[in-house]
Amino acid sequence: MNAKTFATPLSSTELRAIRLQAEAMRAAYLRGLFRRLGAAFSRPATPANGGLTAAR
């Protein structure tokens, strides 16, 4: 493996794309988390997806 090409830094465009993808993944995770929490506490008779159950 060529060490020079392996160690080249990422361009600003590549870094920006990585940041945008990470932000999108984080937003999707948080949306799912809040959806599961909302489901857990709004329907006490049914357990929510992800194993959460309503507080009694």
RADAVEN-V303430 format. One line per field, one symbol per residue. phi: phi as a letter, one per 30 degrees, with the letter a starting at -180 (. if undefined). psi: psi as a letter, one per 40 degrees, with the letter a starting at -180 (. if undefined). burial: + if it has 9 or more other ideal C-beta (glycine too) atoms within 8 Angstrom, else -. A space follows every 10 residues. Layout:
phi = ???
psi = ???
burial = ???
This chain:
phi = .dddddcddd dddddddddd dddddddddd eddddddddd ccbddcdddj idbddc
psi = hhddddehii iddddddddd dddddddddd dddddddddd edgdehiihe eiiih.
burial = ---------- ----+--+-- ---------- -----++-++ -------+-- -+-+--
